């Protein structure tokens, strides 16, 4: 029997496509209300409508570019203003680049680091008090390679190794 998350709210970043959509579906199927965050509002609204109809949950949408400095704090402030408490955080938003590091665009590298590292840390820090308030605790990815998730190290190095 699958776990139920009724009475909880799951915040899912990168929810407009790929794994983000699947994470949203999985949490909704188990009864969690959702906060869906990504840049593409139209996709978020379509997904929210589908999940609400299919699973009877409430799905809030927030269009935000988490690669921008301060986006995590702005998201926290917006959810506080809406009276939404987050119980689960799925830090799914992210992207990678490929090829030799010296040939990559510096602005894109900086944006990737902001989204894949800084936003993850800032979101986790911003919502950690809520995630631990009910005594169930919080879990997240275990860092590797001096604190950076392996995917980021692999992306920055331009080498492909199994994650």
Phi, psi and omega per residue, in radians:
X1 nan 2.176 -3.114
X2 -1.166 2.661 3.070
X3 -1.105 2.618 3.057
X4 -1.880 2.504 3.119
X5 -2.120 0.414 3.110
X6 -1.026 2.436 -3.133
X7 1.464 0.117 3.108
X8 -2.094 2.879 3.091
X9 -2.161 2.224 3.093
X10 -1.887 2.190 3.052
X11 -1.661 2.138 -3.093
X12 -2.137 2.044 3.101
X13 -1.563 2.740 -3.099
X14 1.128 0.588 -2.976
X15 -1.462 0.044 -3.062
X16 -1.538 -0.158 -3.094
X17 -2.809 2.887 2.983
X18 0.982 -2.324 -3.106
X19 -1.083 -0.533 3.116
X20 -1.037 -0.727 3.091
X21 -1.115 -0.742 -3.136
X22 -1.170 -0.719 3.060
X23 -1.026 -0.779 3.139
X24 -1.056 -0.789 3.131
X25 -1.069 -0.767 -3.117
X26 -1.104 -0.768 3.141
X27 -1.209 -0.701 3.118
X28 -1.117 -0.711 3.127
X29 -1.044 -0.512 3.136
X30 -1.636 0.121 2.989
X31 1.690 0.033 -3.130
X32 -1.338 2.443 2.894
X33 -1.290 2.793 -2.975
X34 -2.270 2.631 2.843
X35 -2.093 1.988 -3.093
X36 -1.781 2.161 -3.056
X37 -2.194 2.290 3.037
X38 -2.988 3.109 3.138
X39 -1.376 -0.545 -2.986
X40 -1.620 1.668 -3.078
X41 -1.048 -0.708 -3.103
X42 -1.062 -0.727 3.115
X43 -1.194 -0.688 3.115
X44 -1.094 -0.762 -3.128
X45 -1.120 -0.692 3.092
X46 -1.128 -0.767 3.113
X47 -1.114 -0.777 -3.132
X48 -1.044 -0.799 -3.141
X49 -1.063 -0.756 3.141
X50 -1.109 -0.796 -3.100
X51 -1.202 -0.650 3.098
X52 -1.110 -0.770 -3.138
X53 -1.169 -0.784 -3.036
X54 -1.290 -0.670 -3.001
X55 -2.043 -0.087 3.111
X56 1.232 0.452 3.114
X57 -1.766 2.953 3.006
X58 -1.721 2.254 3.138
X59 -2.146 1.960 3.085
X60 -1.562 2.512 3.099
X61 -2.073 2.477 3.083
X62 -2.401 2.039 3.051
X63 -1.460 2.085 -3.124
X64 -2.673 2.487 3.032
X65 -1.737 1.721 -3.061
X66 -1.236 -0.119 3.069
X67 -1.375 -0.129 3.126
X68 -1.562 2.303 3.094
X69 -0.962 2.401 3.126
X70 1.540 -0.090 -3.096
X71 -1.112 -0.646 -3.133
X72 -1.134 -0.770 3.124
X73 -1.132 -0.682 3.116
X74 -1.138 -0.691 3.103
X75 -1.123 -0.777 3.115
X76 -1.046 -0.786 -3.137
X77 -1.089 -0.721 3.135
X78 -1.123 -0.758 -3.139
X79 -1.194 -0.643 3.046
X80 -1.054 -0.757 -3.138
X81 -1.118 -0.554 3.113
X82 -1.469 -0.120 -3.122
X83 1.303 0.507 -3.108
X84 -1.761 2.169 3.056
X85 -1.809 2.267 -3.093
X86 -1.669 2.313 3.116
X87 -1.869 -0.415 -3.130
X88 -2.374 2.367 3.103
X89 -2.114 2.113 3.069
X90 -1.931 1.738 3.133
X91 -1.392 1.453 -3.045
X92 -1.790 -0.415 -3.087
X93 -1.085 2.438 3.099
X94 2.930 2.890 3.059
X95 -2.689 2.899 3.130
X96 -2.281 2.941 3.047
X97 -2.242 2.832 -3.073
X98 -2.321 2.733 3.113
X99 1.852 3.032 -3.130
X100 -1.048 2.374 -3.071
X101 -0.985 -0.731 -3.095
X102 -1.163 -0.298 3.134
X103 -1.684 -0.043 -3.096
X104 -1.498 2.598 3.134
X105 -1.201 2.235 -3.090
X106 -1.076 -0.711 3.133
X107 -1.090 -0.686 3.121
X108 -1.196 -0.668 3.081
X109 -1.071 -0.796 3.136
X110 -1.090 -0.718 3.116
X111 -1.129 -0.699 3.127
X112 -1.118 -0.762 3.116
X113 -1.132 -0.732 3.111
X114 -1.035 -0.779 -3.097
X115 -1.343 -0.827 -3.010
X116 -1.402 -0.364 -3.099
X117 -2.091 -1.061 -3.037
X118 -1.131 -0.817 -3.123
X119 -1.103 -0.678 3.103
X120 -1.057 -0.829 3.140
X121 -1.134 -0.760 -3.104
X122 -1.179 -0.722 3.102
X123 -1.132 -0.770 3.130
X124 -1.064 -0.787 3.136
X125 -1.133 -0.722 -3.112
X126 -1.138 -0.644 -3.046
X127 -1.809 -0.089 -3.106
X128 -0.991 -0.696 3.100
X129 -1.001 -0.711 3.105
X130 -1.219 -0.667 -3.083
X131 -1.148 -0.482 -3.094
X132 -1.829 -0.097 -3.023
X133 -1.073 -0.576 -3.083
X134 -1.534 0.089 3.092
X135 1.458 -0.043 3.134
X136 -1.407 -0.288 3.109
X137 1.471 -3.025 -3.120
X138 -2.533 2.545 3.074
X139 -2.277 2.653 3.113
X140 -2.620 -3.058 3.132
X141 -1.159 2.456 3.092
X142 -1.459 2.224 -3.107
X143 -1.224 2.675 3.081
X144 -2.329 2.969 3.015
X145 0.915 1.000 3.072
X146 1.274 0.411 3.054
X147 1.889 -0.289 3.138
X148 -1.598 2.406 3.048
X149 -1.001 2.536 -3.042
X150 -0.974 -0.667 -3.121
X151 -1.034 -0.703 -3.125
X152 -1.152 -0.767 3.130
X153 -1.082 -0.759 3.125
X154 -1.107 -0.761 -3.133
X155 -1.106 -0.732 -3.105
X156 -1.249 -0.552 -3.112
X157 -1.383 -0.356 -3.108
X158 1.384 0.005 3.128
X159 -1.691 2.606 3.103
X160 -1.868 2.068 3.041
X161 -2.316 2.688 3.110
X162 -1.071 2.436 3.126
X163 -1.370 nan nan
